[in-house]
């Protein structure tokens, strides 16, 4: 990651205490998204997780998890020259889906993906804003595998090191721009 991307993350991510629940410090990325130069630096840094040492793209699809993962994953897919696949909350996709339920930091959720969103054997990069407990990433990996795809890595803006996200993700490589 470039020094400019790191500086942008540190300068433009705003802590919001007690949101969405008392004791939680929410990381607001909207100032980062509003800054074209910073947003571009961060997207380029996330896209590096989908390239090899020579800069060649090594993934076929980029999957973004609802909701903030969409904002990051779509431009990462464009930067890599691949397709983008949305993983949505239950009931939001119009055709036949695979679904998986999992635990969140403060509740439970179900995610879905269209059954034909990832072709068998396609290599997939998972992109989200925060790696916390790892439940969303693990659930998304399960959905990719249910389609026959192969999750090859995870790229996130931030990793909350005080939570077990990396352990939950297991052997999947994690590309983190900022560890908190």
KEMI-7426 format. One record per residue: residue in three letters; x, y, z of N, C-alpha, C, O in turn. Coordinates in steps of 0.001 Angstrom, whole numbers, padded with zeros to 6 digits. Atoms other than C-alpha are relative to their C-alpha. Layout:
// KEMI-7426
   type        nx        ny        nz       cax       cay       caz        cx        cy        cz        ox        oy        oz
    ALA         X         Y         Z         X         Y         Z         X         Y         Z         X         Y         Z
...
This chain:
// KEMI-7426
   type        nx        ny        nz       cax       cay       caz        cx        cy        cz        ox        oy        oz
    UNK    000852   -001181    000000    000000    000000    000000    000896    001242    000000    001955    001271    000627
    UNK   -000762   -001243    000072    001204    003485   -000782   -000151    000814    001283   -001104    000643    002044
    UNK    000076   -000906   -001150    001930    006079    001865   -001229    000898   -000118   -001852    001239    000887
    UNK    001172   -000867    000207   -000818    008228    000302   -001288   -000713    000407   -002173   -000098    001002
    UNK    001203    000755   -000383   -003420    005482    000779   -000097   -000108    001522   -001169    000084    002096
    UNK    000000    000113   -001472   -002393    004952    004422   -000373    001327    000641   -001180    001367    001571
    UNK    000286   -001331   -000543   -002472    008688    005116   -001477    000335   -000183   -002100    000903    000714
    UNK    001416   -000276    000268   -005921    008955    003524   -000887   -000757    000970   -001846   -000198    001501
    UNK    000796    000790   -000942   -007296    006150    005671    000040    000609    001396   -000992    000767    002047
    UNK   -000149   -000541   -001350   -005917    007633    008861   -000657    001373    000148   -001192    001700    001207
    UNK    000532   -001366   -000056   -007063    011165    008005   -001511    000060   -000206   -002181    000905    000388
    UNK    001387   -000164    000451   -010503    010504    006515   -001012   -000979    000587   -002211   -000807    000368
    UNK    000957    000887   -000670   -012041    007637    008495   -000319    000605    001359    000578    000871    002158
    UNK    000443   -000695   -001204   -014084    009149    011308   -000621   -000989    000988   -001487   -001780    000616
    UNK    000590    000829   -001052   -014851    007377    014600   -001304    000622    000488   -001367    001814    000787
    UNK    001302   -000432   -000515   -018501    007597    015678   -000317   -000886    001205   -000701   -002045    001042
    UNK    000237    000818   -001192   -018895    006441    019293   -001482   -000343    000192   -002383    000420   -000155
    UNK    001338    000478   -000390   -021911    004428    020448   -000963   -000129   -001178   -002164    000098   -001029
    UNK    000858    000232    001168   -023204    003702    016929    000402   -001315   -000637    001593   -001513   -000874
    UNK    001455   -000049   -000111   -025139    001558    016121   -000541   -000421    001365   -001752   -000479    001577
    UNK    000421    000415   -001340   -025172    000427    019756    001000    000556    001013    002149    000822    000661
    UNK   -000919   -000495   -001026   -023671    001654    023032    001248   -000885    000092    001159   -002113    000080
    UNK   -001261    000717   -000118   -020006    000699    023335    000679   -000302   -001322    001850   -000683   -001337
    UNK   -000571    000253    001320   -019462    000304    019585    000545    001318   -000554   -000110    002356   -000467
    UNK   -000563   -001166    000682   -017147    002733    017778   -000069   -000296   -001497    000717   -001087   -002019
    UNK    000224    000193    001430   -018377    002880    014175    001058    000765   -000780    001390    001900   -000438
    UNK   -000995   -000628    000865   -015798    003654    011488   -000725    000527   -001242   -001107   -000249   -002118
    UNK    000715   -000641    001107   -017425    006134    009068    000965    000267   -001141    001908    001045   -000997
    UNK   -000889   -000154    001147   -015810    005898    005626   -000506    001024   -001012    000135    001232   -002042
    UNK    000552   -000919    000997   -018008    008488    003888    000927    001174   -000334    000945    001591   -001492
    UNK   -000943   -001051    000404   -015359    011276    004103    001070   -000519   -000976    001481    000206   -001882
    UNK   -000959    000621    000912   -012889    008912    002392   -000600   -000138   -001398    000053    000166   -002396
    UNK    000680    000189    001289   -015406    008127   -000357   -000205    001323   -000729   -000217    001357   -001960
    UNK    000266   -001315    000596   -016036    011846   -000939    001252    000664   -000555    001156    001652   -001283
    UNK   -001264   -000574    000442   -012346    012552   -001602    000519   -000830   -001177    001025   -001935   -000984
    UNK   -000348    000763    001202   -011607    011496   -005205    001419   -000557    000031    001633   -001729   -000279
    UNK   -001396    000443   -000015   -007841    011313   -004794    000209   -001116    001015    000837   -002128    000702
    UNK   -000144    001013   -001046   -008004    009357   -001529   -000728   -001283   -000372   -000197   -002377   -000184
    UNK    000787    001169    000398   -010723    007034   -002824    000742   -000784   -001086    000781   -002014   -001042
    UNK   -000761    000649    001066   -008639    006295   -005937    001199   -000752    000572    001455   -001891    000181
    UNK   -001158    000652   -000634   -005552    005508   -003820   -000422   -001284    000712    000244   -002313    000604
    UNK    000474    001149   -000768   -007549    003148   -001618   -000476   -001123   -000931   -000191   -002293   -000677
    UNK    000454    001022    000948   -009189    001340   -004553    001197   -000688   -000640    001206   -001912   -000776
    UNK   -001209    000593    000579   -005780    000823   -006165    000683   -000935    000996    001164   -002003    000616
    UNK   -000622    000835   -001035   -004430   -000552   -002873   -000793   -001284    000230   -000201   -002348    000414
    UNK    000824    001209   -000148   -007372   -002960   -002502    000148   -000920   -001208    000204   -002141   -001058
    UNK   -000117    000798    001224   -007043   -004095   -006129    001306   -000782   -000040    001381   -001807   -000718
    UNK   -001272    000717   -000033   -003440   -005142   -005432   -000171   -001438    000485    000619   -002309    000123
    UNK    000260    001355   -000497   -004892   -008190   -003638   -000444   -000940   -001116   -000403   -002158   -000943
    UNK    000432    000812    001131   -006186   -009407   -007012    001030   -000078   -001109    000714   -000495   -002224
    UNK   -001078    000023    000997   -002839   -009110   -008822    001179   -000813    000526    001377   -000942    001734
    UNK   -001227    000684   -000399    000343   -011150   -008830    001151    001003    000052    000942    002204   -000120
    UNK   -001165   -000871   -000139    003856   -009767   -008404    000318    000814   -001238    000936    001874   -001138
    UNK   -000254   -000741    001242    004013   -008696   -012060   -001090    001016   -000306   -000974    001794   -001253
    UNK    001117   -000917    000222    000735   -006772   -011775   -001131   -000589   -000811   -002124    000088   -001074
    UNK    001054    000660    000778   -001314   -009283   -013767   -001175   -000386    000912   -000979   -000829    002044
    UNK    001201    000377   -000748   -004894   -009870   -012617   -000066   -001515    000129    000109   -002234   -000855
    UNK    000040    001439   -000266   -005253   -013310   -011004   -001368   -000462    000495   -001503   -001578    000996
    UNK    001359    000365   -000401   -008989   -013286   -010245   -000939    000206   -001183   -000668    000996   -002087
    UNK    001005   -000098    001060   -012038   -013712   -012458   -001175    000875    000395   -001830    001466   -000463
    UNK    001117   -000788   -000511   -014603   -011963   -010246    000409    000652    001311    001304    000183    002013
    UNK   -000132   -000662   -001296   -014748   -009548   -007331   -001383    000005    000630   -002352    000457    000021
    UNK    001262    000066   -000737   -017477   -010111   -004748    000019    001073    001080    000991    001204    001823
    UNK    000152   -001004   -001043   -018694   -007269   -002547   -001190   -000327    000866   -002249   -000710    000368
    UNK    001050    000312   -000952   -020755   -007756    000579   -000796    001254    000329   -000241    002342    000485
    UNK    000900   -001110   -000328   -023756   -005569    001339    000373    000554    001369    000620   -000229    002286
    UNK    000274   -001013    000996   -023607   -002733    001882    001265    000747   -000370    001466    001075   -001540
    UNK   -001174   -000813    000314   -020311   -000897    002167    000996   -000750   -000875    001801   -000124   -001565
    UNK   -000858    000772    000892   -018498   -003735    000416   -000316    000259   -001459    000570    000183   -002310
    UNK    000377   -000332    001390   -020476   -002832   -002739    000772    001223   -000484    001280    001251   -001605
    UNK   -000618   -001273    000361   -019008    000667   -002725    001463   -000195   -000365    001988    000496   -001239
    UNK   -001415    000248    000233   -015473   -000713   -002655    000234   -001045   -001081    001129   -000883   -001911
    UNK   -000249    001127    000908   -015768   -003938   -004647   -000254    000339   -001463    000483   -000124   -002334
    UNK    000292   -000321    001409   -017325   -002492   -007806    001165    000733   -000665    001571    000330   -001755
    UNK   -001148   -000621    000645   -014450   -000076   -008511    001260   -000878    000006    002102   -000755   -000885
    UNK   -001123    000942    000015   -011933   -002781   -007521   -000138   -000926   -001213    000849   -001204   -001894
    UNK    000230    000854    001172   -013514   -005037   -010177    000358    000744   -001283    000986    000173   -002175
    UNK   -000356   -000801    001178   -013191   -002234   -012738    001518    000138   -000130    002064    000011   -001227
    UNK   -001454   -000156    000020   -009545   -001684   -011779    000696   -001286   -000440    001749   -001244   -001076
    UNK   -000589    001296    000344   -008859   -005412   -012218   -000458   -000510   -001368    000111   -001468   -001892
    UNK    000527    000462    001276   -010867   -005753   -015441   -000820   -001274    000123   -000824   -002112   -000778
    UNK    000824    001193   -000261   -013207   -008359   -013929   -001449    000403    000215   -001787    001586    000224
    UNK    001384   -000244   -000362   -016888   -008714   -013179   -000153    000203    001494    000686   -000221    002289
    UNK    000356   -000243   -001405   -018491   -007607   -009916   -001230   -000824    000344   -002176   -000885   -000441
    UNK    001133    000792   -000472   -020849   -009858   -007931   -000446    000542    001354    000348    000577    002294
    UNK    000498   -000438   -001312   -023059   -008453   -005152   -000492   -001175    000837   -001205   -002048    000343
    UNK    000566    000920   -000983   -023735   -010559   -002074   -000949    000838    000839   -000542    001807    001482
    UNK    001054   -000836   -000578   -027022   -009274   -000671   -000601   -000615    001251   -000441   -001805    001518
    UNK    000816    000467   -001113   -029131   -009525    002448   -001155   -000817   -000562   -001529   -000659   -001724
    UNK    001070    000906    000428   -031913   -012110    002276   -001169    000752   -000617   -001593    001791   -000112
    UNK    001193   -000534    000632   -034789   -011366   -000075    000223    001160   -000950   -000749    001722   -001454
    UNK   -000283   -001156    000852   -033036   -008668   -002143    000323   -000364   -001449    000305    000505   -002321
    UNK   -000346    000415    001359   -032073   -010710   -005214   -001218   -000645   -000672   -001949   -001400   -000031
    UNK    001245    000401    000652   -034759   -011462   -007828   -000055   -001419   -000552   -001134   -001897   -000900
    UNK    000010    001348    000575   -033686   -014912   -009042    000456   -001025    001027    000680   -000685    002188
    UNK   -000369    001095   -000887   -032725   -018268   -007544    001369    000259    000624    002312    000660   -000058
    UNK   -001221   -000325   -000738   -030040   -017923   -004863    000501   -001162    000840   -000220   -002122    001114
    UNK   -000554    000763   -001119   -027729   -019728   -002507   -000094    000944    001197    000047    002157    001043
    UNK    000109   -000823   -001203   -028171   -018513    001085    000786   -000637    001138    000927   -001858    001212
    UNK   -000673    000477   -001203   -026202   -018770    004313   -000273    000996    001128   -000247    002209    000917
    UNK    000217   -000832   -001191   -026954   -017465    007825    001249   -000073    000874    001959   -001078    000882
    UNK   -001207   -000075   -000817   -024240   -016370    010259   -000199    001031    001105   -001171    001787    001096
    UNK    000053   -000945   -001121   -023549   -014373    013446    000805    001251   -000338    001876    001172   -000938
    UNK   -000667   -001298    000119   -022611   -010671    013384    000532    000430    001357    000313   -000246    002362
    UNK   -000460   -000534   -001282   -020908   -008562    016048   -001170    000260    000936   -001062    000061    002146
    UNK    001156   -000332   -000845   -024368   -007519    017258   -001285   -000535   -000596   -002249    000211   -000769
    UNK    001227    000609    000510   -026905   -009971    015831    000284   -001143   -000947    001362   -001737   -000932
    UNK   -000120    001059    000997   -027491   -012471    013062   -000462    000541   -001341   -001195    001528   -001409
    UNK    000380   -000433    001335   -027891   -012161    009309    000012   -001181   -000955    000597   -002226   -000670
    UNK   -000026    000968    001089   -028507   -014126    006134    000439    000738   -001253   -000065    001818   -001560
    UNK   -000476   -000551    001259   -026655   -013428    002903   -000373   -000937   -001134   -000505   -002146   -000947
    UNK    000341    000783    001180   -027540   -014556   -000612    000817    000471   -001199    001278    001611   -001260
    UNK   -000623   -000308    001282   -025937   -014694   -004042   -000780   -000763   -001071   -001269   -001864   -000819
    UNK    000638    000735    001097   -027470   -015610   -007394    000782   -001284   -000265    002012   -001289   -000237
    UNK   -000634    001307    000225   -026771   -019273   -008138    000971    000018   -001175    001938   -000743   -001187
    UNK   -000865   -000042    001183   -025179   -018360   -011476    000977    001182    000003    001565    001499   -001031
    UNK   -000845   -001197   -000069   -023181   -015337   -010265    001486   -000310   -000172    002243    000510   -000692
    UNK   -001387    000432    000097   -019902   -017253   -010098   -000006   -001359   -000688   -000693   -002282   -000251
    UNK   -000074    001264    000735   -019073   -019990   -012588    000945   -000968    000712    001887   -000543    001380
    UNK   -000906    000989   -000604   -017475   -023235   -011414    001452    000245   -000432    001752    000429   -001612
    UNK   -001423   -000188    000250   -013721   -022807   -011100    000465    001444   -000032    001672    001690   -000011
    UNK   -000435   -001398    000020   -013734   -018995   -011203    000683    000363    001323    000255   -000039    002405
    UNK   -000761   -000485   -001155   -011226   -017380   -008859   -000598    001336    000437   -000811    002231   -000381
    UNK    000764   -001134   -000509   -012855   -014788   -006609    000742    000709    001124    001266    000075    002040
    UNK   -000509   -000855   -001067   -011571   -011895   -004507   -001192    000564    000757   -002099    001129    000146
    UNK    001068   -000520   -000852   -013842   -010956   -001575    000439    001365    000524    001545    001507    001046
    UNK   -000341   -001362   -000427   -013934   -007219   -000763   -001074    000528    000949   -002271    000429    000677
    UNK    000910   -000623   -000959   -015459   -005502    002270    000725    001160    000665    001918    001371    000446
    UNK   -000602   -001140   -000671   -014863   -002458    004416    000764   -000406    001253    001879    000067    001473
    UNK   -000595    000348   -001282   -014088   -004086    007781    000001   -001512    000200   -000989   -002187   -000081
    UNK   -000061    001378   -000480   -012908   -007497    008946   -000057    000082    001516    000873    000568    002158
    UNK    000198   -000048   -001455   -014259   -007846    012480    000003   -001439    000533    001067   -001996    000804
    UNK    000062    001380   -000489   -015488   -011260    013652    000288   -001015   -001100    000576   -002176   -000812
    UNK   -000252    000897    001119   -015023   -012745    010183   -001223   -000734   -000507   -001140   -001471   -001490
    UNK    001217    000709    000384   -018603   -013997    009949   -000475    000321   -001407   -000893   -000576   -002139
    UNK    000460   -000386    001337   -019481   -012025    006819    000912   -000593   -001068    000432   -001084   -002090
    UNK   -000940    000570    000963   -016324   -013147    005015   -000188   -001510   -000099   -000228   -002055   -001202
    UNK    000178    001457    000023   -016805   -016795    006028   -001293   -000381   -000705   -001322   -001342   -001475
    UNK    001282    000279    000659   -020451   -016706    004921    000106    000233   -001507   -000413   -000551   -002302
    UNK   -000163   -000310    001421   -019512   -015086    001610    000857   -001058   -000685    000558   -001463   -001808
    UNK   -000821    001084    000553   -016795   -017669    001023   -000856   -001236   -000240   -000733   -001885   -001279
    UNK    000902    001156    000162   -019410   -020387    001568   -000900    000164   -001218   -001145   -000795   -001949
    UNK    000859   -000252    001157   -021663   -018748   -001025    000773   -000161   -001315    000262   -000747   -002270
    UNK   -000840    000146    001195   -018826   -018536   -003581    000236   -001475   -000283    000136   -001914   -001429
    UNK   -000251    001429    000161   -018026   -022206   -002989   -001263   -000759   -000386   -001187   -001743   -001120
    UNK    001265    000634    000391   -021716   -023157   -003282   -000251    000157   -001496   -000890   -000695   -002113
    UNK    000112   -000229    001447   -021581   -021690   -006804    001039   -000806   -000783    000935   -000940   -002002
    UNK   -001080    000716    000656   -018471   -023742   -007546    001250    000829   -000193    002230    000360   -000772
    UNK   -001153   -000877    000105   -016097   -020793   -007360    001031   -000279    001072    000798   -001062    001993
    UNK   -001093    000162   -000941   -012819   -020576   -005482    000366    001373    000555    000838    002244   -000177
    UNK   -000417   -001248   -000655   -012254   -017772   -002984    001518   -000046    000142    002062   -000978    000733
    UNK   -001463   -000004   -000028   -008588   -016803   -003358    000576    001051    000936    001780    001050    001193
    UNK   -000494   -001007   -000915   -008348   -013851   -000994   -001079    000965    000421   -002175    000999   -000137
    UNK    000878   -001018   -000553   -009961   -011079    000989    000768    001310    000008    001946    001339    000363
    UNK   -000593   -001331   -000093   -009258   -007353    000701   -000964    000878    000788   -002143    000979    000449
    UNK    000828   -000860   -000844   -010535   -004974    003396    000728    001308    000288    001957    001362    000322
    UNK   -000576   -001275   -000426   -010021   -001341    004318    000633   -000132    001371    001775    000276    001587
    UNK   -000432    000045   -001395   -009724   -002102    008020   -000207   -001383    000590   -001163   -002086    000262
    UNK    000139    001219   -000779   -009155   -005075    010261    000009    000385    001476    000906    001093    001932
    UNK    000061   -000256   -001440   -010193   -004896    013909    000745   -001135    000697    000200   -002221    000888
    UNK   -000889    001049   -000504   -007313   -006819    015484   -000441   -000581    001342    000001   -001667    001718
    UNK    000465    000470   -001305   -009069   -007170    018846   -001172   -000970   -000118   -001671   -001469    000891
    UNK    001057    000978    000255   -011740   -009389    017236    000580   -001158   -000812    001620   -000997   -001452
    UNK   -000600    001209    000580   -011218   -012932    015857   -000188   -000187   -001513   -000234   -001323   -001986
    UNK    000285    000117    001425   -011800   -012155    012164    000966   -000855   -000770    000551   -001714   -001548
    UNK   -001014    000732    000759   -008538   -013524    010837   -000069   -001494    000311    000092   -002318   -000589
    UNK    000115    001420   -000368   -008958   -016792    012765   -001238   -000624   -000634   -001197   -001776   -001065
    UNK    001240    000506    000595   -012531   -017178    011475    000164   -000229   -001495   -000396   -001180   -002040
    UNK   -000224    000105    001440   -011389   -016661    007877    000861   -001223   -000331    000757   -001765   -001431
    UNK   -000809    001199    000209   -008881   -019518    008259    001146    000226   -000968    001915    001175   -000817
    UNK   -001153   -000016    000907   -006465   -020157    005376   -000119    001005   -001143    000773    001074   -001989
    UNK    000199   -000965    001071   -007843   -017420    003118    000914    001212    000233    000829    001840    001288
    UNK   -000876   -001168   -000181   -005179   -014698    002568   -000818    001281    000185   -001798    001512   -000523
    UNK    000687   -001257   -000295   -006267   -011339    004003    000940    001161   -000301    002050    001229    000226
    UNK   -000733   -001205    000386   -005051   -008065    002465   -000708    001168    000708   -001811    001561    000327
    UNK    000581   -001053   -000831   -005694   -005305    005025    000769    001300   -000208    001999    001315   -000193
    UNK   -000663   -001281    000176   -005005   -001630    004444    000314    000689    001324    001303    001415    001424
    UNK   -000208   -000648   -001286   -005318   -000517    008072   -000437   -000944    001112   -001578   -001407    001120
    UNK    000331    000848   -001145   -005189   -002599    011268   -000224    000888    001205    000583    001760    001529
    UNK    000375   -000798   -001178   -006912   -001162    014304    000011   -000904    001211   -000273   -000452    002320
